[in-house]
Amino acid sequence: MSRHSAAAPDRASTLSFWLLIAFLAILWIAGGASRADVLGQSVVRFSAWSIIVVAILALPRVDWRAIKEPAIILGAAALLVALQLVPLPPAIWTELPGRAIFMEAAVLTGTEQPWRPLSISPSGTTNALASLIVPATVLLLAANLTRDQHWRIAIFVLGLVGAGAVLGVLQFSGANFDNPLINTVTGAVAGNFANRNHFALFLAIGCVLALAWAFRDDPALWKGGATFGLLAFFGLLILATGSRSGVLVGLAGIALAFFAFRAQATLVIKALRRKVAVVLGVSIFCATIAVVWLSFSFGRATSVDRATMLQDEVDPRLEIWPIVLNMAQHYFPVGTGFGSFDPVFRISEPDRLLIPQYFNLAHNDWLQIFLEGGVFGLALLTASLIWWVLRSIPAWYPARAQSKTRLLSRAASITLALALLASITDYPSRTPFIMGVIALAAVWLVKPQSTEAVSRKPMSATS
Protein backbone atom coordinates (compact mmCIF):
# COMPACT_ATOMS: atom_id res chain seq x y z
CA MET A 1 0.00 0.00 0.00
CA SER A 2 1.22 3.48 -0.89
CA ARG A 3 2.27 5.59 2.06
CA HIS A 4 0.00 8.36 0.71
CA SER A 5 -3.13 6.23 0.77
CA ALA A 6 -5.58 5.97 3.62
CA ALA A 7 -6.70 2.62 2.21
CA ALA A 8 -5.64 0.36 -0.61
CA PRO A 9 -7.56 0.75 -3.87
CA ASP A 10 -10.08 -1.97 -4.70
CA ARG A 11 -11.37 -3.17 -8.05
CA ALA A 12 -13.85 -0.30 -8.46
CA SER A 13 -11.31 2.42 -7.73
CA THR A 14 -8.61 0.79 -9.88
CA LEU A 15 -10.90 0.45 -12.90
CA SER A 16 -12.25 3.97 -12.41
CA PHE A 17 -8.70 5.31 -12.20
CA TRP A 18 -7.56 3.80 -15.49
CA LEU A 19 -10.78 4.72 -17.29
CA LEU A 20 -10.35 8.30 -16.12
CA ILE A 21 -6.71 8.31 -17.26
CA ALA A 22 -7.83 7.10 -20.70
CA PHE A 23 -10.64 9.67 -20.90
CA LEU A 24 -8.36 12.55 -19.95
CA ALA A 25 -5.90 11.45 -22.63
CA ILE A 26 -8.74 11.45 -25.18
CA LEU A 27 -9.77 14.92 -24.03
CA TRP A 28 -6.20 16.12 -24.46
CA ILE A 29 -6.12 14.85 -28.03
CA ALA A 30 -9.64 15.70 -29.21
CA GLY A 31 -11.21 17.99 -26.60
CA GLY A 32 -9.45 21.27 -27.27
CA ALA A 33 -12.18 23.00 -29.28
CA SER A 34 -15.60 24.37 -28.33
CA ARG A 35 -17.23 24.49 -31.76
CA ALA A 36 -20.06 22.01 -32.25
CA ASP A 37 -19.03 21.11 -35.80
CA VAL A 38 -15.46 19.95 -35.17
CA LEU A 39 -14.69 16.26 -35.48
CA GLY A 40 -13.25 16.15 -31.97
CA GLN A 41 -16.69 16.62 -30.43
CA SER A 42 -17.88 13.33 -31.94
CA VAL A 43 -14.76 11.55 -30.73
CA VAL A 44 -15.07 12.95 -27.21
CA ARG A 45 -18.78 12.24 -26.82
CA PHE A 46 -18.60 8.75 -28.32
CA SER A 47 -15.72 7.97 -25.95
CA ALA A 48 -17.65 9.40 -22.99
CA TRP A 49 -20.73 7.30 -23.67
CA SER A 50 -18.60 4.20 -24.26
CA ILE A 51 -16.80 4.68 -20.96
CA ILE A 52 -20.08 5.20 -19.14
CA VAL A 53 -21.42 1.92 -20.57
CA VAL A 54 -18.24 0.12 -19.49
CA ALA A 55 -18.47 1.69 -16.02
CA ILE A 56 -22.10 0.64 -15.57
CA LEU A 57 -21.38 -2.92 -16.65
CA ALA A 58 -18.03 -3.41 -14.93
CA LEU A 59 -17.98 -1.28 -11.78
CA PRO A 60 -19.22 -3.16 -8.71
CA ARG A 61 -20.18 0.12 -7.07
CA VAL A 62 -20.28 3.88 -7.52
CA ASP A 63 -19.91 6.01 -4.40
CA TRP A 64 -22.31 8.80 -5.27
CA ARG A 65 -21.83 10.50 -1.91
CA ALA A 66 -18.28 11.45 -2.87
CA ILE A 67 -19.57 13.55 -5.77
CA LYS A 68 -23.01 14.45 -4.46
CA GLU A 69 -22.62 18.22 -4.47
CA PRO A 70 -20.95 18.60 -7.90
CA ALA A 71 -23.44 16.07 -9.29
CA ILE A 72 -26.38 18.11 -7.98
CA ILE A 73 -25.04 21.26 -9.66
CA LEU A 74 -24.43 19.39 -12.93
CA GLY A 75 -27.85 17.75 -12.72
CA ALA A 76 -29.52 21.11 -12.19
CA ALA A 77 -27.70 22.50 -15.22
CA ALA A 78 -28.77 19.54 -17.36
CA LEU A 79 -32.38 19.89 -16.17
CA LEU A 80 -32.41 23.60 -16.99
CA VAL A 81 -31.09 23.00 -20.51
CA ALA A 82 -33.49 20.10 -21.07
CA LEU A 83 -36.49 22.18 -20.01
CA GLN A 84 -35.57 24.74 -22.66
CA LEU A 85 -36.24 22.02 -25.25
CA VAL A 86 -39.78 21.20 -24.08
CA PRO A 87 -42.29 22.31 -26.78
CA LEU A 88 -44.69 25.05 -25.72
CA PRO A 89 -48.10 25.83 -27.23
CA PRO A 90 -48.30 28.93 -29.46
CA ALA A 91 -50.40 30.82 -26.91
CA ILE A 92 -47.57 30.61 -24.37
CA TRP A 93 -44.57 30.80 -26.70
CA THR A 94 -45.69 33.99 -28.45
CA GLU A 95 -46.00 35.74 -25.08
CA LEU A 96 -42.38 35.12 -24.17
CA PRO A 97 -40.08 38.18 -24.33
CA GLY A 98 -38.31 38.72 -27.65
CA ARG A 99 -40.46 36.32 -29.67
CA ALA A 100 -42.51 38.96 -31.50
CA ILE A 101 -40.21 38.97 -34.53
CA PHE A 102 -40.81 35.25 -35.08
CA MET A 103 -44.57 35.69 -34.72
CA GLU A 104 -44.48 38.46 -37.34
CA ALA A 105 -42.46 36.24 -39.67
CA ALA A 106 -45.11 33.52 -39.44
CA VAL A 107 -47.85 36.04 -40.21
CA LEU A 108 -45.98 37.38 -43.23
CA THR A 109 -45.43 33.89 -44.64
CA GLY A 110 -48.99 32.85 -43.89
CA THR A 111 -48.00 29.84 -41.80
CA GLU A 112 -49.68 28.70 -38.63
CA GLN A 113 -47.76 29.12 -35.40
CA PRO A 114 -46.31 25.72 -34.41
CA TRP A 115 -45.44 24.44 -30.97
CA ARG A 116 -41.91 25.62 -30.20
CA PRO A 117 -39.44 25.05 -27.36
CA LEU A 118 -38.35 27.97 -25.23
CA SER A 119 -34.96 27.93 -26.94
CA ILE A 120 -34.77 30.05 -30.07
CA SER A 121 -32.14 27.64 -31.44
CA PRO A 122 -33.16 24.07 -30.44
CA SER A 123 -30.17 22.56 -32.26
CA GLY A 124 -27.77 24.75 -30.28
CA THR A 125 -29.48 23.88 -27.01
CA THR A 126 -29.40 20.17 -27.89
CA ASN A 127 -25.65 20.47 -28.45
CA ALA A 128 -25.27 22.26 -25.10
CA LEU A 129 -27.12 19.42 -23.38
CA ALA A 130 -25.03 16.78 -25.16
CA SER A 131 -21.79 18.50 -24.09
CA LEU A 132 -22.57 17.84 -20.42
CA ILE A 133 -21.71 14.17 -20.93
CA VAL A 134 -18.05 15.14 -20.47
CA PRO A 135 -18.25 16.43 -16.86
CA ALA A 136 -20.77 13.68 -16.07
CA THR A 137 -18.24 11.03 -17.13
CA VAL A 138 -15.47 12.63 -15.08
CA LEU A 139 -17.68 12.80 -11.98
CA LEU A 140 -18.76 9.19 -12.38
CA LEU A 141 -15.17 7.94 -12.60
CA ALA A 142 -13.86 10.24 -9.87
CA ALA A 143 -16.45 8.99 -7.37
CA ASN A 144 -14.56 5.79 -6.50
CA LEU A 145 -11.01 7.10 -6.36
CA THR A 146 -8.91 7.00 -3.24
CA ARG A 147 -7.00 10.03 -2.00
CA ASP A 148 -3.74 8.78 -3.48
CA GLN A 149 -5.43 8.15 -6.83
CA HIS A 150 -6.78 11.70 -6.87
CA TRP A 151 -3.22 12.93 -6.41
CA ARG A 152 -2.04 10.70 -9.25
CA ILE A 153 -4.77 12.11 -11.47
CA ALA A 154 -3.64 15.64 -10.57
CA ILE A 155 -0.04 14.75 -11.47
CA PHE A 156 -1.25 13.19 -14.73
CA VAL A 157 -3.10 16.41 -15.60
CA LEU A 158 0.14 18.29 -14.86
CA GLY A 159 1.89 15.94 -17.28
CA LEU A 160 -0.74 16.73 -19.92
CA VAL A 161 -0.08 20.44 -19.37
CA GLY A 162 3.61 19.77 -19.92
CA ALA A 163 2.89 17.82 -23.12
CA GLY A 164 0.69 20.65 -24.37
CA ALA A 165 3.45 23.11 -23.51
CA VAL A 166 5.91 21.15 -25.66
CA LEU A 167 3.49 21.49 -28.59
CA GLY A 168 3.27 25.19 -27.81
CA VAL A 169 7.06 25.54 -27.95
CA LEU A 170 7.14 23.82 -31.32
CA GLN A 171 4.44 26.17 -32.58
CA PHE A 172 6.40 29.09 -31.14
CA SER A 173 9.41 27.98 -33.17
CA GLY A 174 7.35 28.13 -36.36
CA ALA A 175 6.20 24.53 -36.72
CA ASN A 176 2.59 24.07 -37.81
CA PHE A 177 0.31 21.24 -36.72
CA ASP A 178 -2.96 20.46 -38.40
CA ASN A 179 -5.02 18.57 -35.83
CA PRO A 180 -8.06 17.29 -37.78
CA LEU A 181 -10.02 16.98 -34.53
CA ILE A 182 -10.01 20.69 -33.68
CA ASN A 183 -10.19 23.94 -35.63
CA THR A 184 -6.57 24.94 -35.32
CA VAL A 185 -5.45 28.42 -36.32
CA THR A 186 -2.32 28.48 -38.50
CA GLY A 187 0.58 30.21 -36.76
CA ALA A 188 -1.12 30.39 -33.37
CA VAL A 189 0.66 29.25 -30.20
CA ALA A 190 -2.24 27.31 -28.73
CA GLY A 191 -0.80 23.87 -27.97
CA ASN A 192 -3.53 21.25 -28.17
CA PHE A 193 -6.31 23.88 -28.05
CA ALA A 194 -8.04 25.79 -30.82
CA ASN A 195 -8.06 28.98 -28.72
CA ARG A 196 -4.93 30.57 -27.28
CA ASN A 197 -6.89 31.99 -24.33
CA HIS A 198 -7.94 28.47 -23.35
CA PHE A 199 -4.36 27.26 -23.73
CA ALA A 200 -3.14 30.10 -21.50
CA LEU A 201 -5.68 29.10 -18.83
CA PHE A 202 -4.49 25.50 -19.16
CA LEU A 203 -0.91 26.61 -18.53
CA ALA A 204 -2.01 28.71 -15.54
CA ILE A 205 -3.71 25.64 -14.06
CA GLY A 206 -0.48 23.77 -14.67
CA CYS A 207 1.37 26.34 -12.55
CA VAL A 208 -1.03 25.71 -9.67
CA LEU A 209 -0.77 21.92 -9.94
CA ALA A 210 3.02 22.13 -10.16
CA LEU A 211 3.23 23.94 -6.83
CA ALA A 212 0.75 21.54 -5.23
CA TRP A 213 2.84 18.59 -6.44
CA ALA A 214 6.07 20.16 -5.19
CA PHE A 215 4.75 20.62 -1.67
CA ARG A 216 2.73 17.40 -1.40
CA ASP A 217 5.38 15.67 0.70
CA ASP A 218 8.13 17.00 2.90
CA PRO A 219 9.96 19.69 0.89
CA ALA A 220 12.58 18.27 -1.48
CA LEU A 221 15.16 20.43 -3.19
CA TRP A 222 14.91 18.67 -6.55
CA LYS A 223 11.12 19.04 -6.63
CA GLY A 224 11.41 22.69 -5.65
CA GLY A 225 13.91 23.36 -8.41
CA ALA A 226 11.86 21.46 -10.99
CA THR A 227 8.73 23.32 -9.99
CA PHE A 228 10.30 26.76 -10.28
CA GLY A 229 11.60 25.72 -13.68
CA LEU A 230 8.09 24.68 -14.75
CA LEU A 231 6.66 27.97 -13.51
CA ALA A 232 9.16 29.91 -15.60
CA PHE A 233 8.53 27.65 -18.60
CA PHE A 234 4.73 27.90 -18.39
CA GLY A 235 4.84 31.62 -17.65
CA LEU A 236 7.02 32.43 -20.65
CA LEU A 237 4.85 30.28 -22.89
CA ILE A 238 1.76 32.17 -21.72
CA LEU A 239 3.53 35.32 -22.89
CA ALA A 240 4.15 33.69 -26.27
CA THR A 241 0.49 32.68 -26.77
CA GLY A 242 -0.57 36.24 -27.46
CA SER A 243 -3.38 35.97 -24.91
CA ARG A 244 -3.68 39.25 -23.02
CA SER A 245 -6.22 37.81 -20.61
CA GLY A 246 -4.04 34.72 -20.31
CA VAL A 247 -1.19 36.81 -18.91
CA LEU A 248 -3.49 38.12 -16.18
CA VAL A 249 -4.87 34.66 -15.45
CA GLY A 250 -1.37 33.20 -15.34
CA LEU A 251 -0.08 35.86 -12.94
CA ALA A 252 -3.18 35.40 -10.77
CA GLY A 253 -2.68 31.63 -10.71
CA ILE A 254 0.97 31.83 -9.70
CA ALA A 255 0.29 34.50 -7.06
CA LEU A 256 -2.65 32.60 -5.53
CA ALA A 257 -0.73 29.32 -5.55
CA PHE A 258 2.26 30.84 -3.79
CA PHE A 259 -0.09 32.39 -1.24
CA ALA A 260 -1.87 29.08 -0.71
CA PHE A 261 1.37 27.11 -0.31
CA ARG A 262 3.48 29.87 1.28
CA ALA A 263 4.31 27.81 4.37
CA GLN A 264 5.70 24.95 2.29
CA ALA A 265 7.51 27.36 -0.06
CA THR A 266 9.20 28.98 2.90
CA LEU A 267 10.52 25.60 4.06
CA VAL A 268 11.98 24.90 0.61
CA ILE A 269 13.66 28.30 0.47
CA LYS A 270 15.08 27.84 3.97
CA ALA A 271 16.38 24.40 3.04
CA LEU A 272 18.44 25.87 0.22
CA ARG A 273 21.85 27.15 1.11
CA ARG A 274 22.10 30.86 0.70
CA LYS A 275 24.63 30.64 -2.14
CA VAL A 276 22.57 28.00 -3.96
CA ALA A 277 19.41 30.07 -3.55
CA VAL A 278 21.11 33.18 -4.91
CA VAL A 279 22.58 31.31 -7.90
CA LEU A 280 19.23 29.64 -8.65
CA GLY A 281 17.32 32.91 -8.37
CA VAL A 282 19.77 34.81 -10.56
CA SER A 283 19.80 32.00 -13.14
CA ILE A 284 16.00 31.92 -13.42
CA PHE A 285 15.87 35.72 -13.61
CA CYS A 286 18.53 35.88 -16.33
CA ALA A 287 16.91 33.07 -18.30
CA THR A 288 13.57 34.84 -18.13
CA ILE A 289 15.04 38.14 -19.31
CA ALA A 290 16.91 36.36 -22.11
CA VAL A 291 13.82 34.55 -23.39
CA VAL A 292 11.73 37.73 -23.24
CA TRP A 293 14.45 39.63 -25.11
CA LEU A 294 14.64 36.92 -27.76
CA SER A 295 10.85 36.97 -28.04
CA PHE A 296 10.92 40.69 -28.81
CA SER A 297 13.92 40.35 -31.12
CA PHE A 298 12.21 37.70 -33.26
CA GLY A 299 8.75 39.25 -33.00
CA ARG A 300 7.29 36.44 -30.89
CA ALA A 301 6.18 38.40 -27.78
CA THR A 302 2.68 38.41 -29.22
CA SER A 303 0.75 39.15 -26.05
CA VAL A 304 2.77 42.30 -25.36
CA ASP A 305 2.43 43.42 -28.98
CA ARG A 306 -1.32 42.89 -28.90
CA ALA A 307 -1.60 44.78 -25.62
CA THR A 308 0.17 47.82 -27.08
CA MET A 309 -2.13 47.68 -30.11
CA LEU A 310 -5.06 48.53 -27.85
CA GLN A 311 -3.85 52.11 -27.82
CA ASP A 312 -4.80 52.43 -31.50
CA GLU A 313 -7.81 50.12 -31.81
CA VAL A 314 -10.80 49.00 -29.80
CA ASP A 315 -11.14 45.37 -28.79
CA PRO A 316 -14.23 44.02 -30.63
CA ARG A 317 -15.32 42.24 -27.46
CA LEU A 318 -15.69 45.55 -25.68
CA GLU A 319 -17.99 46.70 -28.46
CA ILE A 320 -20.38 43.77 -28.30
CA TRP A 321 -20.69 43.44 -24.51
CA PRO A 322 -23.12 46.39 -24.17
CA ILE A 323 -25.15 44.91 -27.02
CA VAL A 324 -25.27 41.50 -25.32
CA LEU A 325 -26.32 43.13 -22.05
CA ASN A 326 -29.19 44.93 -23.80
CA MET A 327 -30.19 41.67 -25.48
CA ALA A 328 -30.19 39.86 -22.14
CA GLN A 329 -32.53 42.48 -20.71
CA HIS A 330 -34.75 42.24 -23.80
CA TYR A 331 -35.18 38.45 -23.46
CA PHE A 332 -35.36 38.49 -19.66
CA PRO A 333 -36.54 36.57 -17.62
CA VAL A 334 -36.63 33.37 -19.71
CA GLY A 335 -33.53 33.91 -21.87
CA THR A 336 -32.91 32.70 -25.40
CA GLY A 337 -31.83 29.13 -24.68
CA PHE A 338 -28.31 27.79 -24.14
CA GLY A 339 -26.33 27.50 -27.35
CA SER A 340 -28.44 30.08 -29.17
CA PHE A 341 -26.06 33.04 -29.11
CA ASP A 342 -25.01 32.96 -32.76
CA PRO A 343 -28.48 33.22 -34.41
CA VAL A 344 -29.83 35.50 -31.67
CA PHE A 345 -26.93 37.94 -31.92
CA ARG A 346 -27.43 38.23 -35.68
CA ILE A 347 -30.92 39.60 -35.01
CA SER A 348 -29.53 42.45 -32.91
CA GLU A 349 -26.11 42.91 -34.50
CA PRO A 350 -25.64 46.56 -35.58
CA ASP A 351 -24.52 47.34 -39.12
CA ARG A 352 -21.22 48.82 -37.94
CA LEU A 353 -20.12 45.39 -36.70
CA LEU A 354 -20.84 43.57 -39.96
CA ILE A 355 -17.49 42.11 -41.02
CA PRO A 356 -16.42 38.89 -42.79
CA GLN A 357 -15.83 37.28 -39.37
CA TYR A 358 -18.71 36.67 -37.01
CA PHE A 359 -19.18 36.41 -33.25
CA ASN A 360 -20.01 32.79 -32.49
CA LEU A 361 -20.06 33.53 -28.74
CA ALA A 362 -20.18 36.57 -26.49
CA HIS A 363 -16.56 36.12 -25.29
CA ASN A 364 -17.93 36.71 -21.79
CA ASP A 365 -19.61 33.66 -20.28
CA TRP A 366 -21.04 35.69 -17.41
CA LEU A 367 -23.03 37.81 -19.84
CA GLN A 368 -23.86 34.86 -22.06
CA ILE A 369 -25.36 32.88 -19.18
CA PHE A 370 -27.51 35.94 -18.42
CA LEU A 371 -28.62 36.09 -22.07
CA GLU A 372 -29.21 32.39 -22.69
CA GLY A 373 -30.35 31.24 -19.26
CA GLY A 374 -32.32 34.22 -18.04
CA VAL A 375 -33.27 34.35 -14.39
CA PHE A 376 -32.88 30.59 -13.93
CA GLY A 377 -29.39 30.65 -15.41
CA LEU A 378 -28.43 33.47 -13.06
CA ALA A 379 -29.90 31.56 -10.12
CA LEU A 380 -27.89 28.45 -10.95
CA LEU A 381 -24.73 30.51 -11.46
CA THR A 382 -25.26 32.26 -8.12
CA ALA A 383 -25.84 28.95 -6.34
CA SER A 384 -22.66 27.53 -7.88
CA LEU A 385 -20.63 30.55 -6.78
CA ILE A 386 -22.00 30.28 -3.24
CA TRP A 387 -21.09 26.59 -3.18
CA TRP A 388 -17.56 27.38 -4.40
CA VAL A 389 -17.09 30.01 -1.68
CA LEU A 390 -18.48 27.79 1.09
CA ARG A 391 -16.31 24.87 0.04
CA SER A 392 -13.22 27.06 -0.37
CA ILE A 393 -13.43 28.35 3.19
CA PRO A 394 -12.49 25.02 4.86
CA ALA A 395 -9.85 24.50 2.16
CA TRP A 396 -8.10 27.75 3.11
CA TYR A 397 -8.81 27.97 6.84
CA PRO A 398 -7.25 27.31 9.21
CA ALA A 399 -4.35 28.71 7.23
CA ARG A 400 -1.72 26.52 8.91
CA ALA A 401 -3.33 23.23 7.86
CA GLN A 402 -0.70 21.09 6.14
CA SER A 403 -2.56 17.92 5.10
CA LYS A 404 -2.06 16.57 1.58
CA THR A 405 -5.79 16.66 0.95
CA ARG A 406 -5.94 20.30 1.99
CA LEU A 407 -3.25 21.17 -0.55
CA LEU A 408 -5.24 19.54 -3.35
CA SER A 409 -8.42 21.28 -2.19
CA ARG A 410 -6.66 24.64 -2.29
CA ALA A 411 -5.35 23.90 -5.76
CA ALA A 412 -8.92 23.03 -6.80
CA SER A 413 -10.26 26.27 -5.33
CA ILE A 414 -7.68 28.27 -7.29
CA THR A 415 -8.38 26.30 -10.47
CA LEU A 416 -12.08 27.15 -10.30
CA ALA A 417 -11.24 30.78 -9.54
CA LEU A 418 -9.01 30.96 -12.63
CA ALA A 419 -11.78 29.47 -14.79
CA LEU A 420 -14.21 32.07 -13.45
CA LEU A 421 -11.70 34.84 -14.11
CA ALA A 422 -10.94 33.64 -17.64
CA SER A 423 -14.68 33.50 -18.38
CA ILE A 424 -14.89 37.29 -18.11
CA THR A 425 -13.25 37.68 -21.52
CA ASP A 426 -13.76 34.25 -23.07
CA TYR A 427 -15.57 30.90 -22.86
CA PRO A 428 -13.07 28.29 -21.58
CA SER A 429 -15.66 26.13 -19.80
CA ARG A 430 -17.27 25.31 -23.17
CA THR A 431 -14.15 23.37 -24.19
CA PRO A 432 -14.42 19.64 -23.31
CA PHE A 433 -10.96 19.38 -21.77
CA ILE A 434 -11.49 22.42 -19.54
CA MET A 435 -14.93 21.02 -18.65
CA GLY A 436 -13.24 17.83 -17.45
CA VAL A 437 -10.65 19.72 -15.39
CA ILE A 438 -13.37 21.86 -13.80
CA ALA A 439 -15.31 18.71 -12.87
CA LEU A 440 -12.17 17.25 -11.28
CA ALA A 441 -11.54 20.45 -9.35
CA ALA A 442 -15.11 20.39 -8.06
CA VAL A 443 -14.54 16.87 -6.69
CA TRP A 444 -11.21 17.86 -5.12
CA LEU A 445 -12.86 20.81 -3.43
CA VAL A 446 -15.36 18.78 -1.41
CA LYS A 447 -14.67 17.67 2.15
CA PRO A 448 -11.29 15.91 2.59
CA GLN A 449 -12.95 12.77 3.93
CA SER A 450 -14.94 12.49 0.72
CA THR A 451 -11.85 11.16 -1.07
CA GLU A 452 -11.60 8.13 1.17
CA ALA A 453 -13.40 5.89 -1.29
CA VAL A 454 -12.78 2.51 0.29
CA SER A 455 -14.09 3.36 3.74
CA ARG A 456 -17.57 4.21 2.53
CA LYS A 457 -20.55 1.95 2.18
CA PRO A 458 -20.73 0.60 -1.38
CA MET A 459 -23.64 1.63 -3.55
CA SER A 460 -24.93 -0.06 -6.67
CA ALA A 461 -23.56 1.25 -9.94
CA THR A 462 -27.03 1.15 -11.43
CA SER A 463 -28.96 2.57 -8.47
ChimeraX attribute file (.defattr): number of C-alpha atoms within 10 A of each C-alpha:
attribute: neighborCount
match mode: 1-to-1
recipient: residues
	/A:1	8
	/A:2	9
	/A:3	8
	/A:4	15
	/A:5	14
	/A:6	16
	/A:7	16
	/A:8	19
	/A:9	22
	/A:10	14
	/A:11	13
	/A:12	23
	/A:13	25
	/A:14	17
	/A:15	20
	/A:16	25
	/A:17	23
	/A:18	14
	/A:19	20
	/A:20	21
	/A:21	17
	/A:22	14
	/A:23	22
	/A:24	23
	/A:25	16
	/A:26	17
	/A:27	28
	/A:28	21
	/A:29	20
	/A:30	24
	/A:31	30
	/A:32	28
	/A:33	27
	/A:34	23
	/A:35	17
	/A:36	14
	/A:37	13
	/A:38	16
	/A:39	17
	/A:40	25
	/A:41	25
	/A:42	15
	/A:43	16
	/A:44	25
	/A:45	20
	/A:46	13
	/A:47	19
	/A:48	21
	/A:49	15
	/A:50	12
	/A:51	21
	/A:52	19
	/A:53	12
	/A:54	13
	/A:55	22
	/A:56	15
	/A:57	11
	/A:58	14
	/A:59	20
	/A:60	16
	/A:61	20
	/A:62	27
	/A:63	24
	/A:64	19
	/A:65	16
	/A:66	26
	/A:67	24
	/A:68	16
	/A:69	16
	/A:70	22
	/A:71	20
	/A:72	11
	/A:73	16
	/A:74	20
	/A:75	14
	/A:76	13
	/A:77	18
	/A:78	17
	/A:79	12
	/A:80	18
	/A:81	26
	/A:82	19
	/A:83	13
	/A:84	25
	/A:85	21
	/A:86	13
	/A:87	15
	/A:88	15
	/A:89	12
	/A:90	15
	/A:91	11
	/A:92	11
	/A:93	19
	/A:94	18
	/A:95	11
	/A:96	16
	/A:97	15
	/A:98	20
	/A:99	15
	/A:100	13
	/A:101	11
	/A:102	13
	/A:103	17
	/A:104	11
	/A:105	12
	/A:106	14
	/A:107	12
	/A:108	9
	/A:109	8
	/A:110	9
	/A:111	10
	/A:112	10
	/A:113	16
	/A:114	13
	/A:115	15
	/A:116	18
	/A:117	19
	/A:118	23
	/A:119	26
	/A:120	24
	/A:121	20
	/A:122	21
	/A:123	14
	/A:124	19
	/A:125	23
	/A:126	18
	/A:127	17
	/A:128	20
	/A:129	19
	/A:130	15
	/A:131	21
	/A:132	20
	/A:133	23
	/A:134	24
	/A:135	23
	/A:136	21
	/A:137	23
	/A:138	25
	/A:139	24
	/A:140	22
	/A:141	28
	/A:142	29
	/A:143	25
	/A:144	34
	/A:145	28
	/A:146	26
	/A:147	26
	/A:148	21
	/A:149	23
	/A:150	20
	/A:151	22
	/A:152	15
	/A:153	20
	/A:154	24
	/A:155	17
	/A:156	16
	/A:157	22
	/A:158	21
	/A:159	15
	/A:160	20
	/A:161	25
	/A:162	18
	/A:163	14
	/A:164	21
	/A:165	25
	/A:166	17
	/A:167	19
	/A:168	26
	/A:169	18
	/A:170	15
	/A:171	20
	/A:172	21
	/A:173	12
	/A:174	14
	/A:175	14
	/A:176	16
	/A:177	16
	/A:178	10
	/A:179	16
	/A:180	11
	/A:181	20
	/A:182	23
	/A:183	19
	/A:184	22
	/A:185	16
	/A:186	14
	/A:187	13
	/A:188	22
	/A:189	35
	/A:190	31
	/A:191	29
	/A:192	29
	/A:193	29
	/A:194	24
	/A:195	25
	/A:196	25
	/A:197	27
	/A:198	30
	/A:199	28
	/A:200	33
	/A:201	27
	/A:202	33
	/A:203	30
	/A:204	29
	/A:205	28
	/A:206	29
	/A:207	31
	/A:208	28
	/A:209	28
	/A:210	29
	/A:211	26
	/A:212	28
	/A:213	22
	/A:214	23
	/A:215	23
	/A:216	21
	/A:217	14
	/A:218	10
	/A:219	17
	/A:220	15
	/A:221	14
	/A:222	10
	/A:223	17
	/A:224	20
	/A:225	15
	/A:226	13
	/A:227	20
	/A:228	18
	/A:229	15
	/A:230	18
	/A:231	21
	/A:232	16
	/A:233	20
	/A:234	25
	/A:235	22
	/A:236	19
	/A:237	25
	/A:238	34
	/A:239	22
	/A:240	27
	/A:241	28
	/A:242	24
	/A:243	25
	/A:244	20
	/A:245	22
	/A:246	28
	/A:247	24
	/A:248	17
	/A:249	26
	/A:250	28
	/A:251	15
	/A:252	18
	/A:253	25
	/A:254	21
	/A:255	13
	/A:256	20
	/A:257	23
	/A:258	18
	/A:259	11
	/A:260	23
	/A:261	22
	/A:262	15
	/A:263	15
	/A:264	20
	/A:265	18
	/A:266	12
	/A:267	14
	/A:268	21
	/A:269	15
	/A:270	11
	/A:271	13
	/A:272	15
	/A:273	10
	/A:274	11
	/A:275	9
	/A:276	11
	/A:277	16
	/A:278	12
	/A:279	12
	/A:280	16
	/A:281	13
	/A:282	12
	/A:283	12
	/A:284	15
	/A:285	12
	/A:286	12
	/A:287	14
	/A:288	16
	/A:289	13
	/A:290	12
	/A:291	15
	/A:292	16
	/A:293	14
	/A:294	13
	/A:295	17
	/A:296	14
	/A:297	10
	/A:298	8
	/A:299	11
	/A:300	21
	/A:301	23
	/A:302	20
	/A:303	19
	/A:304	17
	/A:305	14
	/A:306	13
	/A:307	13
	/A:308	11
	/A:309	12
	/A:310	10
	/A:311	9
	/A:312	7
	/A:313	8
	/A:314	10
	/A:315	11
	/A:316	11
	/A:317	15
	/A:318	12
	/A:319	11
	/A:320	19
	/A:321	17
	/A:322	12
	/A:323	15
	/A:324	22
	/A:325	14
	/A:326	14
	/A:327	24
	/A:328	24
	/A:329	15
	/A:330	15
	/A:331	20
	/A:332	19
	/A:333	19
	/A:334	22
	/A:335	29
	/A:336	32
	/A:337	31
	/A:338	30
	/A:339	27
	/A:340	23
	/A:341	22
	/A:342	15
	/A:343	15
	/A:344	19
	/A:345	19
	/A:346	13
	/A:347	10
	/A:348	12
	/A:349	17
	/A:350	11
	/A:351	7
	/A:352	6
	/A:353	13
	/A:354	11
	/A:355	8
	/A:356	5
	/A:357	7
	/A:358	12
	/A:359	18
	/A:360	14
	/A:361	17
	/A:362	23
	/A:363	21
	/A:364	20
	/A:365	21
	/A:366	19
	/A:367	21
	/A:368	27
	/A:369	24
	/A:370	27
	/A:371	31
	/A:372	31
	/A:373	29
	/A:374	21
	/A:375	17
	/A:376	17
	/A:377	24
	/A:378	18
	/A:379	13
	/A:380	18
	/A:381	18
	/A:382	12
	/A:383	13
	/A:384	16
	/A:385	15
	/A:386	12
	/A:387	16
	/A:388	18
	/A:389	14
	/A:390	12
	/A:391	18
	/A:392	20
	/A:393	13
	/A:394	18
	/A:395	26
	/A:396	16
	/A:397	11
	/A:398	9
	/A:399	13
	/A:400	11
	/A:401	14
	/A:402	15
	/A:403	12
	/A:404	18
	/A:405	22
	/A:406	21
	/A:407	24
	/A:408	25
	/A:409	26
	/A:410	27
	/A:411	30
	/A:412	30
	/A:413	25
	/A:414	24
	/A:415	29
	/A:416	23
	/A:417	19
	/A:418	22
	/A:419	24
	/A:420	19
	/A:421	18
	/A:422	25
	/A:423	22
	/A:424	16
	/A:425	21
	/A:426	22
	/A:427	23
	/A:428	27
	/A:429	19
	/A:430	19
	/A:431	22
	/A:432	27
	/A:433	30
	/A:434	26
	/A:435	23
	/A:436	24
	/A:437	24
	/A:438	19
	/A:439	25
	/A:440	24
	/A:441	22
	/A:442	23
	/A:443	26
	/A:444	29
	/A:445	28
	/A:446	25
	/A:447	16
	/A:448	19
	/A:449	12
	/A:450	22
	/A:451	26
	/A:452	20
	/A:453	27
	/A:454	19
	/A:455	13
	/A:456	14
	/A:457	10
	/A:458	16
	/A:459	13
	/A:460	12
	/A:461	17
	/A:462	11
	/A:463	7
